Amino acid sequence: MFAASVEMRLLTDNSGIVLFDPFLNQTHLLRFTSDANHASRFPPPFTSDEFSVFFGAESGTLDVLVSKKLVIPFEH
Amino acid sequence: MSINYLNLGLLQSDCLTLPKAAAQSARLIYGDAPRQDISSFCVAVKPASLLRRFIKPIVEFESNFRIPFKPLPASQSYALLEWGLNWCLATGHFNHLLLHAAVLVKDGQAVLFPAMPGSGKSTLTAWLGLNGWSVYSDEMAVIDLHTGTVQPMYRPICLKNQSIDLVQKWSTDAVLTPVCHDTAKGSVAHLKAHNWQEFSTFSPARIVGVVFPKYDASATEPQLYAVDKLQTFESFYTNAFNYHVLGQASFDILTKVVNQIQGFEVHYASLDFMSDFLTDELLS
């Protein structure tokens, strides 16, 4: 699903992470929770607590991302 | 008198041909800016054909031998020029990340206003520009890929319909181009946000916040919503003109900017409220 060199950044308010796949030149957004004030186009797959089980505070391996189907692709 | 260059601050366009009325408006907006050494592109607005020069005149916008839009009535020449310049920047400038957003700056701190058409963005921009804020752009935020600061653009504010009368009421000194009627956006006039002397003092500004404004005349009380960083990233991402071209550079700088700013959605009826809100909540 992703190239091995995908970049991942945690957003500081813990609302989610953003990923960039340089091989496909695609950006993906992943929301942690569904408590946004606006209707979001992203389904709420996991809470941040659940996420931290997998990744700790910041990041983890992409294998986990893929195998747990955490990533909701968002095409530009 | 013709005008043969348009200094947009960030870069410059050579101006090959303009109808007389459009040239007058262009001189009003850009005429006090000095010529830069190098132009990045050239533009022209000229009759679409010999026949249509005389019968129901229509004009077309051309840039570097490309004609991106369908012709418009000659009475809309200046609006076509401004929209054409937007197109030139959005499709041809890749040294900065370009977002569709107004940029207002005070005390060296920039607030971005990405908004859908009809949200009152340009009216708000004009009002803030007339009340102590520096208008870095009405249309396009120009973000430095290394520092994340926003650069000023020497462009006018595009006012539509009732906002034209409002601005004339707010300031009798406002410099406005003649109104173009029956455009795709209704009646349109362009407001000179600053003169070149003021503009030349502007420097890159740090982005401190993003506000998604929505004018609601029926609102008795303003409504504020915090916008989280994922929503802010999504909004910037979908409002970016050249994100996909810049690739990882735009991803890196957008993440950096989003992580250092606050975001709000504001439904408002009072412009005074907006000014107070911006000063109290976003400026440090």
HADDOCK unambig.tbl for C-alpha pairs under 7 A between the chains (distance, minus, plus):
assign (segid A and resid 11 and name CA) (segid B and resid 229 and name CA) 6.42 0.50 0.50
assign (segid A and resid 11 and name CA) (segid B and resid 259 and name CA) 6.11 0.50 0.50
assign (segid A and resid 12 and name CA) (segid B and resid 259 and name CA) 5.79 0.50 0.50
assign (segid A and resid 13 and name CA) (segid B and resid 229 and name CA) 6.58 0.50 0.50
assign (segid A and resid 15 and name CA) (segid B and resid 228 and name CA) 6.45 0.50 0.50
assign (segid A and resid 15 and name CA) (segid B and resid 229 and name CA) 6.36 0.50 0.50
assign (segid A and resid 15 and name CA) (segid B and resid 230 and name CA) 5.84 0.50 0.50
assign (segid A and resid 16 and name CA) (segid B and resid 230 and name CA) 6.00 0.50 0.50
assign (segid A and resid 20 and name CA) (segid B and resid 251 and name CA) 6.95 0.50 0.50
assign (segid A and resid 22 and name CA) (segid B and resid 248 and name CA) 6.60 0.50 0.50
assign (segid A and resid 25 and name CA) (segid B and resid 247 and name CA) 5.98 0.50 0.50
assign (segid A and resid 37 and name CA) (segid B and resid 225 and name CA) 6.75 0.50 0.50
